[in-house]
Amino acid sequence: MEHNLAVGLDIGTTKIVAMIGRKNEYGKVEILGIGKSKSLGVHRGVVNNITQTIQSIQQAIQEAEIAAEMKIQDVTVGIAGQHIRSLQHSDYITRSNSDTVIDDDDIDRLINQVHKLVMLPGEEIIHVLPQEYKIDGQAEITEPIGMYGGRLEANFHVVVGQVSSIRNIGRCVQSAGLNLEGITLEPLASANAVLSQEEKEAGVALIDIGGGTTDLAIFRDGIIRHTAVIPFGGNVITEDIKEGCSIIEKQAELLKIKFGSAWPGENKDNEIVSIPGLRGREPKEITLKNLSKIIHARVVEIVEQVYVEIKNYGHEEQKKKLIAGIVLTGGGSQLKHLKQLVEYITGMDTRIGYPNEHLAGDSDDDITSPLFATAVGLVLDGLKRQERKKTEQQQDVEDLLESDTSVEEEPKEAPIKERRSFLDKLTERVKDFLDNAE
């Protein structure tokens, strides 16, 4: 595959999306092809039927390949699901020699120490995100490298997930004939696609309402501060409509998309939708007021759960206030009047997030829909990963050339090596596991 191409694979509860993108000369992302299939075998973000998931992945990939007229090999996959939780943790190391400056190795040592935290059986740390550092008691340091000190401590945001679920996703991707290039946390991918740097600095909560789960990611001062996955999404709303109106799921989904509203006040009592009955039965008549009451009740529950998480982060403290408010994305964010309801419940400024922040200007309207926020984020992540690889390879070549020249030169400044994210290491571990498990 070309160097500046990347494929994002979003394995969701309702749909699986494969998206092929490349960087154009202006540094924006052009989407070359997109494939979508109904997701079978995934429940609340977790794979529960390997065979069906593999088929759904292959179908989405095939569609994207036809659209872009090329073969796909490497993909960047998102992980989410109800098994993901996060915690705050502080840790410190004592340096043997405080006369030398703090470097990458010290920070790696500190991060590796966090990885020794004891987790519940089957759980593993997916992400360790340093929040701020303290050196010899001096707090609020964002970049400790290059400073002197004996005791280095930090607060960490630790994301934990079930390793078997992650391996199952890896297994599905591999069995679908693809190469797992990278794993990314889905709330982070969506955030990359729809949030601007200013919002991340000012403080913002991203709420990604999917089919099976609602993901939350909170940013402040440009750093991710809190993540949570709530095991409810658009599917529960459809389920409620199905039960409340005694209709089949397909009809309930259509009703929700076409006539659904999160705000019951706006429907008049006499607005009625007629739904064809099953096999010769009488058609059903449903009032839109009732429909929006059913939707409203469930949406309020989801939004309140998310708001509890935002409060847990500490939004009510002056120092942690989220000035940019809330950004809603994901398929569920397209529900009519949801923005107003979220503003009403939380009292925070709200907007709908479209993934056009990094896309080329002539992108299709379909692609810039909130439905595809995660897929666009995964493509961006894949492109970033490739750029990193490229610079590392160039660095290796330069090092080789330098070591060949026997002329004594001035010692050069060591290049700043970018620290590999833990997700890169996790990807490698999942790959190794799958290779050895065959």
C-alpha positions as CSV (number, residue, x, y, z in Angstrom):
1,M,0.0,0.0,0.0
2,E,1.1,3.6,-0.6
3,H,2.9,5.4,2.1
4,N,0.5,8.2,2.7
5,L,-2.6,6.0,2.7
6,A,-4.4,4.7,5.8
7,V,-7.5,2.6,6.5
8,G,-9.7,3.1,9.5
9,L,-11.9,0.2,10.6
10,D,-14.6,1.1,13.1
11,I,-16.2,-2.0,14.5
12,G,-19.4,-0.7,16.0
13,T,-22.5,-2.4,17.5
14,T,-24.8,-1.3,14.7
15,K,-22.4,-0.9,11.8
16,I,-18.9,-1.6,10.7
17,V,-17.2,1.1,8.6
18,A,-14.0,0.8,6.6
19,M,-12.6,4.1,5.4
20,I,-9.6,4.7,3.1
21,G,-8.0,8.1,3.3
22,R,-4.8,9.9,2.2
23,K,-3.1,13.2,2.9
24,N,-3.3,15.7,0.1
25,E,-0.7,18.4,-0.6
26,Y,-2.3,20.8,1.8
27,G,-2.0,18.4,4.7
28,K,-5.8,17.7,4.7
29,V,-7.3,14.2,4.5
30,E,-9.0,13.1,1.3
31,I,-11.4,10.1,1.7
32,L,-10.9,7.8,-1.3
33,G,-13.4,5.1,-0.4
34,I,-15.8,4.0,2.3
35,G,-17.6,0.7,3.0
36,K,-20.4,0.1,5.4
37,S,-22.0,-3.2,6.6
38,K,-24.5,-4.1,9.2
39,S,-22.6,-5.2,12.3
40,L,-23.5,-8.7,13.2
41,G,-21.8,-10.4,16.2
42,V,-21.0,-7.3,18.2
43,H,-22.9,-6.4,21.4
44,R,-22.3,-3.1,23.2
45,G,-18.9,-2.7,21.5
46,V,-17.8,-6.3,22.4
47,V,-17.4,-9.1,19.9
48,N,-19.8,-12.0,20.8
49,N,-19.8,-13.9,17.5
50,I,-16.4,-14.2,15.7
51,T,-17.7,-15.7,12.5
52,Q,-20.4,-13.1,11.9
53,T,-18.0,-10.2,12.8
54,I,-15.4,-11.5,10.3
55,Q,-18.1,-11.6,7.5
56,S,-19.3,-8.1,8.4
57,I,-15.7,-6.8,8.3
58,Q,-15.0,-8.4,4.9
59,Q,-18.2,-6.9,3.5
60,A,-17.3,-3.4,4.6
61,I,-13.7,-3.8,3.4
62,Q,-14.8,-5.1,0.0
63,E,-17.2,-2.1,-0.5
64,A,-14.4,0.3,0.4
65,E,-12.0,-1.5,-2.0
66,I,-14.4,-1.2,-4.9
67,A,-15.1,2.5,-4.2
68,A,-11.3,3.3,-4.0
69,E,-10.3,0.7,-6.7
70,M,-7.5,-0.7,-4.6
71,K,-6.6,-3.6,-2.2
72,I,-6.5,-3.1,1.5
73,Q,-4.0,-4.8,3.7
74,D,-3.2,-2.7,6.9
75,V,-6.0,-1.3,9.1
76,T,-6.2,0.8,12.2
77,V,-8.9,-0.5,14.5
78,G,-10.8,1.3,17.3
79,I,-11.6,-0.4,20.6
80,A,-14.5,0.6,22.8
81,G,-17.1,-1.3,24.6
82,Q,-18.6,-1.6,28.1
83,H,-15.5,-3.4,29.5
84,I,-13.4,-0.1,29.4
85,R,-13.1,1.9,32.5
86,S,-10.6,4.5,33.8
87,L,-9.0,5.5,37.0
88,Q,-6.7,8.2,38.4
89,H,-3.4,7.2,39.9
90,S,-0.3,8.9,41.3
91,D,3.1,7.4,41.3
92,Y,6.7,8.5,41.9
93,I,10.3,7.4,41.3
94,T,13.4,8.5,43.2
95,R,16.3,9.2,40.9
96,S,19.7,7.9,41.9
97,N,21.5,11.0,40.7
98,S,19.8,14.4,41.0
99,D,22.7,16.2,39.4
100,T,21.7,14.9,35.9
101,V,18.7,16.2,34.0
102,I,15.5,14.2,33.8
103,D,15.2,12.4,30.4
104,D,12.9,10.1,28.5
105,D,14.2,7.0,30.4
106,D,13.1,8.5,33.7
107,I,9.6,9.1,32.4
108,D,9.5,5.6,30.9
109,R,10.5,4.2,34.3
110,L,7.7,6.1,35.9
111,I,5.2,4.9,33.3
112,N,6.3,1.3,33.6
113,Q,5.8,1.5,37.3
114,V,2.2,2.4,36.7
115,H,1.9,-0.7,34.6
116,K,2.6,-2.8,37.7
117,L,-0.7,-1.8,39.2
118,V,-2.7,-4.8,40.2
119,M,-5.9,-5.1,38.1
120,L,-8.9,-7.3,38.2
121,P,-8.5,-10.8,36.6
122,G,-8.5,-10.5,32.8
123,E,-8.1,-6.8,32.8
124,E,-5.1,-5.0,31.5
125,I,-3.9,-1.4,31.2
126,I,-4.6,-0.1,27.8
127,H,-3.5,3.5,28.1
128,V,-1.4,5.5,30.6
129,L,-1.8,9.2,30.1
130,P,0.4,11.5,32.3
131,Q,-1.6,14.5,33.5
132,E,0.9,16.7,35.3
133,Y,4.3,16.2,37.0
134,K,5.8,17.2,40.3
135,I,9.6,17.5,40.8
136,D,10.8,17.6,44.4
137,G,7.4,18.8,45.5
138,Q,7.1,21.6,42.9
139,A,3.7,21.0,41.3
140,E,2.0,21.8,38.0
141,I,4.9,20.9,35.7
142,T,3.7,19.8,32.2
143,E,7.1,19.0,30.6
144,P,9.7,17.7,33.1
145,I,12.4,16.7,30.5
146,G,15.5,18.7,30.9
147,M,14.9,19.7,34.5
148,Y,16.9,18.7,37.6
149,G,15.4,16.9,40.6
150,G,15.6,13.8,42.8
151,R,12.0,12.8,43.1
152,L,9.8,12.7,40.1
153,E,6.1,12.1,40.5
154,A,3.0,12.4,38.3
155,N,-0.7,12.0,38.2
156,F,-1.9,9.5,35.6
157,H,-5.1,8.9,33.9
158,V,-5.2,5.1,33.4
159,V,-7.5,3.4,31.0
160,V,-8.2,-0.3,31.7
161,G,-9.9,-2.9,29.5
162,Q,-10.5,-6.6,29.1
163,V,-7.6,-8.1,27.2
164,S,-9.7,-11.0,25.8
165,S,-12.1,-8.5,24.2
166,I,-9.1,-6.7,22.5
167,R,-7.6,-10.0,21.4
168,N,-11.0,-11.1,19.9
169,I,-11.1,-8.0,17.8
170,G,-7.5,-8.6,16.7
171,R,-8.5,-12.2,15.8
172,C,-11.5,-11.0,13.7
173,V,-9.3,-8.5,11.8
174,Q,-6.6,-11.1,11.1
175,S,-9.1,-13.8,10.0
176,A,-10.7,-11.3,7.6
177,G,-7.3,-11.4,5.8
178,L,-6.1,-8.0,7.2
179,N,-3.0,-6.8,9.0
180,L,-3.6,-5.1,12.3
181,E,-1.5,-1.9,12.0
182,G,-2.7,-0.1,15.1
183,I,-5.2,-0.1,17.9
184,T,-6.7,3.2,19.1
185,L,-9.2,4.0,21.8
186,E,-12.4,5.0,20.0
187,P,-13.2,8.1,22.2
188,L,-9.7,9.4,21.4
189,A,-10.2,8.8,17.6
190,S,-13.6,10.6,17.6
191,A,-12.0,13.5,19.5
192,N,-9.2,13.8,17.0
193,A,-11.8,14.0,14.2
194,V,-14.3,16.6,15.6
195,L,-12.5,18.7,18.2
196,S,-10.3,21.7,17.5
197,Q,-7.1,22.4,19.5
198,E,-8.7,25.5,21.1
199,E,-11.5,23.4,22.5
200,K,-9.1,20.9,23.9
201,E,-7.2,23.7,25.6
202,A,-10.3,25.5,27.0
203,G,-11.8,22.3,28.3
204,V,-14.4,20.2,26.5
205,A,-16.4,17.0,26.9
206,L,-16.9,14.9,23.8
207,I,-19.9,12.6,23.9
208,D,-20.0,10.0,21.2
209,I,-23.4,8.3,21.1
210,G,-23.1,5.1,19.2
211,G,-25.5,2.2,18.7
212,G,-24.4,0.1,21.7
213,T,-22.4,2.5,23.9
214,T,-21.9,6.1,24.6
215,D,-18.3,7.2,24.9
216,L,-17.1,10.2,26.8
217,A,-13.7,11.9,26.6
218,I,-12.8,15.0,28.5
219,F,-10.0,17.3,27.5
220,R,-8.5,20.3,29.4
221,D,-5.3,22.2,28.7
222,G,-4.8,20.1,25.6
223,I,-4.6,16.8,27.6
224,I,-7.1,14.1,28.0
225,R,-8.4,14.1,31.6
226,H,-11.1,11.5,31.8
227,T,-12.7,8.8,29.7
228,A,-15.7,6.6,30.3
229,V,-17.9,4.2,28.4
230,I,-21.6,4.0,29.3
231,P,-23.2,0.8,28.1
232,F,-26.2,2.5,26.5
233,G,-26.7,4.0,23.1
234,G,-29.1,4.5,20.2
235,N,-30.1,0.8,20.3
236,V,-31.8,1.0,23.7
237,I,-33.9,3.9,22.4
238,T,-35.0,1.7,19.5
239,E,-35.7,-1.2,21.9
240,D,-37.9,1.1,24.0
241,I,-39.9,2.3,21.0
242,K,-40.3,-1.3,19.9
243,E,-41.6,-2.4,23.3
244,G,-43.6,0.8,24.0
245,C,-45.4,0.8,20.6
246,S,-45.5,-3.0,20.1
247,I,-43.9,-2.9,16.6
248,I,-40.9,-4.7,15.1
249,E,-37.4,-3.4,15.4
250,K,-37.0,-2.2,11.8
251,Q,-40.1,-0.1,12.1
252,A,-38.9,1.3,15.5
253,E,-35.5,2.3,14.0
254,L,-37.2,4.1,11.0
255,L,-39.7,5.9,13.3
256,K,-36.8,7.1,15.5
257,I,-34.8,8.4,12.6
258,K,-37.7,10.0,10.7
259,F,-40.0,11.3,13.4
260,G,-38.1,10.9,16.6
261,S,-37.4,13.9,18.8
262,A,-35.8,14.2,22.3
263,W,-38.2,17.0,23.3
264,P,-41.9,16.0,23.8
265,G,-43.2,19.5,24.1
266,E,-43.0,20.3,20.4
267,N,-45.4,17.6,19.1
268,K,-49.1,18.4,18.9
269,D,-51.5,15.7,20.3
270,N,-53.1,15.1,16.9
271,E,-49.9,14.2,15.0
272,I,-50.2,10.5,14.1
273,V,-48.0,8.1,12.1
274,S,-49.6,5.0,10.7
275,I,-47.5,1.8,10.6
276,P,-48.4,-1.2,8.4
277,G,-49.5,-4.2,10.5
278,L,-47.8,-7.6,10.2
279,R,-49.2,-10.1,7.7
280,G,-52.7,-8.7,7.1
281,R,-53.2,-7.2,10.5
282,E,-54.6,-3.8,11.0
283,P,-52.1,-0.9,10.7
284,K,-51.0,0.7,14.0
285,E,-51.5,4.3,14.7
286,I,-48.8,6.0,16.9
287,T,-48.9,9.6,18.1
288,L,-45.7,11.5,17.7
289,K,-46.2,12.9,21.2
290,N,-46.0,9.4,22.7
291,L,-43.0,8.5,20.5
292,S,-41.1,11.5,21.7
293,K,-42.0,10.8,25.3
294,I,-40.5,7.3,25.0
295,I,-37.4,8.7,23.4
296,H,-37.1,11.6,25.9
297,A,-37.2,9.3,28.9
298,R,-34.3,7.1,27.7
299,V,-32.2,10.0,26.4
300,V,-32.5,11.8,29.7
301,E,-31.2,8.7,31.4
302,I,-28.2,8.5,29.1
303,V,-27.4,12.2,29.3
304,E,-27.7,12.1,33.1
305,Q,-25.3,9.2,33.3
306,V,-22.8,11.1,31.2
307,Y,-23.3,14.2,33.3
308,V,-22.4,12.2,36.4
309,E,-19.1,11.3,34.8
310,I,-18.5,14.9,33.9
311,K,-19.1,15.9,37.5
312,N,-16.8,13.0,38.7
313,Y,-14.1,14.6,36.7
314,G,-14.6,17.8,38.7
315,H,-16.3,20.1,36.2
316,E,-17.9,22.0,39.0
317,E,-14.6,23.1,40.4
318,Q,-13.5,26.5,39.1
319,K,-10.0,25.2,38.1
320,K,-11.4,22.3,36.1
321,K,-14.3,24.1,34.4
322,L,-15.0,23.0,30.8
323,I,-15.2,26.3,29.1
324,A,-16.0,24.9,25.6
325,G,-18.8,22.8,27.0
326,I,-20.0,19.7,25.3
327,V,-19.6,18.3,21.7
328,L,-22.0,15.6,20.6
329,T,-21.1,13.2,17.8
330,G,-21.8,9.6,16.7
331,G,-25.0,8.4,14.9
332,G,-27.1,9.1,18.0
333,S,-26.3,12.8,18.0
334,Q,-28.5,13.2,14.9
335,L,-31.6,12.9,17.0
336,K,-33.8,16.0,16.7
337,H,-33.6,18.5,19.6
338,L,-30.9,16.5,21.4
339,K,-28.6,19.5,21.6
340,Q,-31.3,21.6,23.4
341,L,-32.1,18.7,25.8
342,V,-28.4,18.3,26.7
343,E,-28.0,22.0,27.3
344,Y,-31.1,22.0,29.4
345,I,-29.9,19.1,31.6
346,T,-26.3,20.1,32.0
347,G,-26.4,23.9,31.6
348,M,-23.3,23.6,29.4
349,D,-22.9,25.0,25.9
350,T,-23.4,22.2,23.3
351,R,-22.7,21.8,19.6
352,I,-23.0,18.8,17.2
353,G,-19.5,17.7,16.1
354,Y,-18.9,17.0,12.4
355,P,-15.7,15.3,11.4
356,N,-14.7,18.0,8.9
357,E,-11.9,19.6,11.0
358,H,-9.1,17.8,9.1
359,L,-11.0,16.7,5.9
360,A,-10.3,18.2,2.4
361,G,-12.9,20.9,1.5
362,D,-14.5,18.9,-1.3
363,S,-15.5,15.9,0.9
364,D,-18.9,14.4,0.4
365,D,-21.6,15.5,2.8
366,D,-22.2,11.8,3.7
367,I,-18.6,11.5,5.0
368,T,-18.8,14.6,7.2
369,S,-21.8,13.2,9.0
370,P,-21.3,12.6,12.8
371,L,-22.0,8.9,12.0
372,F,-18.4,8.6,10.6
373,A,-16.5,10.6,13.3
374,T,-14.8,7.5,14.7
375,A,-13.8,6.2,11.2
376,V,-12.3,9.5,10.2
377,G,-10.4,9.7,13.5
378,L,-9.0,6.2,12.9
379,V,-7.8,7.2,9.4
380,L,-6.1,10.2,10.9
381,D,-4.5,8.0,13.5
382,G,-3.2,5.6,10.9
383,L,-1.7,8.5,8.9
384,K,0.0,9.8,12.0
385,R,1.4,6.4,12.8
386,Q,2.8,6.1,9.2
387,E,4.5,9.5,9.5
388,R,6.1,8.4,12.7
389,K,7.4,5.2,11.1
390,K,8.8,7.2,8.2
391,T,10.7,9.6,10.4
392,E,12.1,6.6,12.4
393,Q,13.2,4.9,9.2
394,Q,14.9,8.1,7.9
395,Q,16.6,8.5,11.3
396,D,17.9,4.9,11.0
397,V,19.3,5.5,7.5
398,E,20.9,8.8,8.6
399,D,22.5,7.0,11.6
400,L,23.8,4.3,9.3
401,L,25.3,6.8,6.9
402,E,26.9,8.7,9.8
403,S,28.4,5.6,11.3
404,D,29.9,4.7,7.9
405,T,31.9,8.0,7.6
406,S,35.1,7.4,9.5
407,V,35.9,11.1,9.8
408,E,35.8,12.4,13.4
409,E,33.0,14.8,13.6
410,E,31.7,17.1,16.3
411,P,29.4,15.0,18.5
412,K,25.9,15.8,17.2
413,E,22.8,16.6,19.4
414,A,20.9,13.4,19.9
415,P,17.6,13.7,18.0
416,I,14.5,13.7,20.2
417,K,13.0,10.3,19.9
418,E,9.2,10.3,20.1
419,R,8.1,8.1,22.9
420,R,6.1,5.2,21.6
421,S,2.6,5.3,22.8
422,F,1.5,2.3,24.9
423,L,-1.1,1.5,22.3
424,D,1.7,0.8,19.8
425,K,3.1,-1.7,22.3
426,L,-0.3,-3.1,22.9
427,T,-0.8,-3.6,19.1
428,E,2.5,-5.5,19.0
429,R,1.5,-7.7,22.0
430,V,-1.9,-8.5,20.4
431,K,-0.1,-9.4,17.1
432,D,2.5,-11.6,18.9
433,F,-0.3,-13.3,20.8
434,L,-2.3,-14.0,17.6
435,D,0.8,-15.3,15.8
436,N,1.7,-17.7,18.6
437,A,-1.9,-18.8,19.2
438,E,-2.4,-20.2,15.8
